Amino acid sequence: MRWRASRSAARCATASSPGRRNAPAPDIEPVDGPSKMKRLEGKKALVIGSATGIGAAVCRLFGREGADVALADLGRAEPRAALVAELTGLGVDAFALECDVTDRAQVEAAVAAAVARFGAVDIVVNNAGLGANADFPDQDWDQWHRVIDINLNGVAYGMKAALAHMLPRGTGRIINTASQLSHKPAPGNAAYCAAKAGVVGLSVSVAQEVAARGVTINCVCPGPTDTPMWNAGDDEWNRWKLSTLPIRRIGQPEEIAWAYVYLASDEAGYMVGQSISPNGGDVMW
């Protein structure tokens, strides 16, 4: 059995320009059993923003690679419970907890709960996010502050809480979800672009402070990805964005999640303050 792109991905496909063809849907091995590689065996991970989309795919791959996983999210109890059952079926320890990343105390409590359950936390993924399509002259300030609070301040809270645990141990991996829009901002998305650019700047700054103490901080900057946040966005903007991609298709969460597995692994020990951007060619360097 092979896994194929979802119908929502097909709906997002755009008509080819002359001389160009749409890329076929990708074939991806199903994530339905433990990996033989076990890249993360014995590791303890906390994924904040984990119930759906990229976060859920990260949890699945972490579990498949042998990590115990704490799933933190706000609401979404049913998908979190289903994901916990899926992970425990792989033979790893997994549990879910409630966390509103705009509340610093809740983020600190999530890290503390993971440490209490696992004895330590080796990997923290700050993945909670909120999109917002609006031309800046029409931007609602309440929406602006909400986007900044979730996408940037929530990451800062997660990083600081993780560092309080990791620095005394002299080891740890922090992986922050930014966006390819942090490197290539687009119109109609000022709040989101500002927040995600802030995530990259924050990560690079703090990475320089803590790398010599055994903790690495890096970012994943996904391009357009078939997630609930993308599909809830403005259809016209989404179609325009996909029409600009060299690969001519939307990405799948599992394609993005492998970048997190690498950054969490021992093989990524020399990666410090970097941004990995699986983005279909939207940004190239």
C-alpha positions in Angstrom: 0.0 0.0 0.0 1.2 3.5 -0.9 0.1 6.8 0.6 -1.0 9.5 -1.9 -1.8 13.1 -1.7 -5.2 14.0 -0.3 -8.2 15.4 -2.2 -7.6 18.8 -0.6 -4.1 18.8 -2.1 -5.7 18.0 -5.5 -8.2 20.8 -5.1 -5.3 23.2 -4.5 -3.6 22.3 -7.8 -3.3 25.1 -10.3 -3.5 25.1 -14.0 -0.1 24.8 -15.7 1.5 27.7 -17.4 2.5 27.1 -21.1 5.4 24.7 -21.3 4.9 23.6 -17.6 3.1 20.6 -16.2 1.7 20.0 -12.8 3.8 17.6 -10.7 2.2 14.3 -9.9 1.0 13.6 -6.3 4.0 12.2 -4.3 4.3 8.6 -3.2 5.2 8.5 0.4 5.8 5.4 2.5 2.9 5.1 5.1 3.8 5.9 8.6 2.2 2.8 10.1 4.9 1.0 12.0 8.2 1.5 13.9 11.3 2.5 11.8 14.2 0.1 11.6 16.5 3.0 12.0 15.3 4.1 15.4 17.1 7.5 15.1 15.4 8.8 18.2 15.3 5.7 20.4 15.4 6.6 24.1 14.7 10.3 23.4 11.9 12.2 25.2 10.1 14.8 23.1 7.5 17.5 23.7 5.6 18.8 20.7 3.6 21.9 21.3 1.0 22.3 18.6 0.6 18.6 17.9 -3.0 17.6 17.2 -3.2 18.1 13.4 -1.1 19.0 10.4 2.6 19.2 10.6 2.7 18.8 14.4 0.8 15.5 14.2 3.1 14.3 11.4 6.1 15.1 13.6 4.6 13.2 16.5 4.1 10.2 14.3 7.6 10.2 12.9 9.1 10.8 16.3 7.2 7.8 17.7 8.2 5.7 14.7 11.8 6.6 15.3 11.6 5.4 18.9 10.9 8.7 20.9 8.4 9.0 23.7 6.2 11.9 22.9 4.1 14.4 24.9 1.5 16.1 22.8 0.5 19.6 23.9 -2.3 21.5 22.2 -5.3 23.7 22.9 -8.6 21.8 22.5 -8.8 19.2 19.8 -9.2 16.4 22.3 -10.3 13.8 19.9 -7.5 14.0 17.4 -5.0 14.1 20.3 -6.5 11.0 21.9 -6.4 9.2 18.6 -2.8 10.2 18.1 -1.8 9.0 21.6 -3.4 5.6 20.8 -1.5 5.4 17.5 1.8 6.2 19.2 1.3 3.8 22.1 0.6 1.2 19.5 4.1 1.7 18.2 5.4 0.8 21.6 6.4 4.2 22.9 5.1 6.2 25.8 2.8 9.1 24.8 0.3 11.3 26.5 -1.6 14.5 25.7 -2.0 17.7 27.7 -3.7 21.0 27.3 -1.6 24.1 26.5 -2.5 27.6 25.4 0.8 29.0 24.1 -0.3 32.6 24.8 -0.2 31.8 28.5 3.4 31.5 29.6 2.4 29.6 32.8 0.7 26.9 30.7 3.7 26.5 28.5 6.0 26.2 31.5 3.5 23.6 33.0 3.6 21.6 29.7 7.4 21.3 29.9 7.2 20.4 33.6 4.6 17.8 32.9 6.7 16.2 30.2 9.7 16.1 32.5 7.6 14.6 35.3 6.3 11.9 33.0 9.5 11.0 31.2 12.2 12.0 33.7 13.8 14.4 31.2 13.0 16.1 27.9 15.5 15.9 25.1 13.5 17.6 22.3 11.1 20.4 22.3 9.2 21.4 19.2 7.5 24.8 19.2 4.9 24.4 16.4 1.7 26.1 17.5 0.6 28.6 14.8 -2.2 30.7 13.5 -2.6 32.1 10.0 -4.2 35.4 9.1 -4.9 36.8 5.6 -5.4 40.6 5.5 -4.0 43.5 3.6 -2.1 45.6 6.1 -4.2 48.8 5.6 -7.2 46.8 6.6 -5.4 44.9 9.4 -7.4 44.4 12.6 -5.2 45.0 15.6 -6.8 42.4 17.7 -6.0 39.8 15.0 -2.5 41.2 14.7 -1.8 40.8 18.4 -3.3 37.3 18.4 -1.0 36.2 15.5 2.1 37.6 17.2 1.1 36.1 20.6 0.7 32.6 19.2 3.4 32.5 16.5 6.2 34.4 18.1 5.6 34.9 21.9 4.4 31.3 22.2 7.7 30.1 20.7 9.7 32.4 23.1 7.8 30.9 26.1 8.5 27.4 24.9 12.2 28.1 24.3 12.8 29.6 27.7 10.9 26.9 29.5 12.8 24.2 27.6 16.2 25.9 28.3 15.5 26.0 32.0 15.5 22.2 31.9 18.0 21.6 29.2 20.9 23.9 30.1 21.6 22.3 33.5 21.7 18.9 31.8 24.0 20.2 29.1 22.0 18.7 26.2 18.9 19.3 24.2 17.3 20.1 20.9 14.9 22.9 20.3 13.1 23.0 17.0 10.9 26.0 16.1 8.4 26.1 13.3 8.8 29.3 11.2 7.8 29.6 7.5 9.3 30.1 4.1 7.4 33.4 4.4 10.0 34.5 7.0 12.5 34.5 4.1 10.2 35.5 1.3 7.3 37.6 2.7 4.2 37.7 0.6 1.4 40.4 0.3 -1.7 40.0 2.4 0.0 38.3 5.3 1.9 40.9 7.2 1.2 39.7 10.7 2.1 36.1 9.9 5.2 37.1 8.0 6.4 39.4 10.8 5.8 36.7 13.4 7.6 34.0 11.5 10.5 36.3 10.6 10.7 37.0 14.4 10.9 33.3 15.1 13.9 32.9 12.9 15.6 36.0 14.4 14.8 34.8 17.9 16.1 31.3 17.2 19.4 32.5 15.6 20.1 34.9 18.5 19.5 32.4 21.3 21.2 29.6 19.4 24.5 31.6 19.6 24.0 32.0 23.4 23.5 28.3 24.2 25.2 26.1 21.6 28.4 25.9 23.6 26.3 24.7 26.6 25.0 21.6 24.7 21.7 22.8 23.4 21.0 23.4 19.7 18.2 25.6 18.3 17.1 25.4 14.7 14.1 26.2 12.6 12.0 24.5 10.0 10.5 26.9 7.5 7.7 25.0 5.6 6.3 26.1 2.3 2.7 25.6 1.4 1.5 22.4 3.1 -1.8 20.6 3.1 -2.9 21.3 6.7 -6.0 22.6 8.3 -4.5 26.1 8.6 -3.7 26.2 4.9 -7.1 24.9 3.9 -8.8 27.4 6.1 -7.0 30.3 4.4 -8.1 32.5 1.5 -8.7 30.3 -1.5 -7.7 33.0 -4.0 -4.4 33.7 -2.1 -3.7 29.9 -1.9 -4.2 29.4 -5.6 -1.9 32.4 -6.4 0.8 31.0 -4.0 0.7 27.5 -5.5 0.9 29.0 -9.0 4.3 30.4 -8.1 5.9 27.1 -6.9 8.4 25.4 -9.3 7.2 22.0 -8.1 3.6 23.0 -9.0 1.9 21.2 -6.0 1.3 21.5 -2.3 3.5 19.8 0.2 2.3 17.1 2.5 2.8 17.2 6.3 5.0 14.0 6.3 7.3 15.6 3.8 7.9 18.5 6.2 8.1 16.3 9.3 11.3 14.5 8.2 13.2 17.8 8.7 12.2 17.7 12.4 13.4 14.1 12.7 16.8 15.1 11.3 17.2 18.2 13.5 16.2 16.1 16.6 18.7 13.3 15.8 22.3 12.9 16.9 23.3 13.4 13.2 22.3 17.0 13.5 24.7 17.9 16.3 26.6 20.5 14.2 23.4 22.3 13.1 23.1 25.5 15.0 20.8 28.4 14.3 19.9 27.1 10.9 16.6 27.1 8.9 15.7 24.1 6.9 13.0 25.0 4.4 11.0 22.2 2.6 9.1 24.6 0.3 8.7 23.1 -3.2 11.3 25.5 -4.5 9.6 28.7 -3.3 12.8 29.9 -1.7 16.2 28.6 -3.0 19.7 29.4 -1.8 
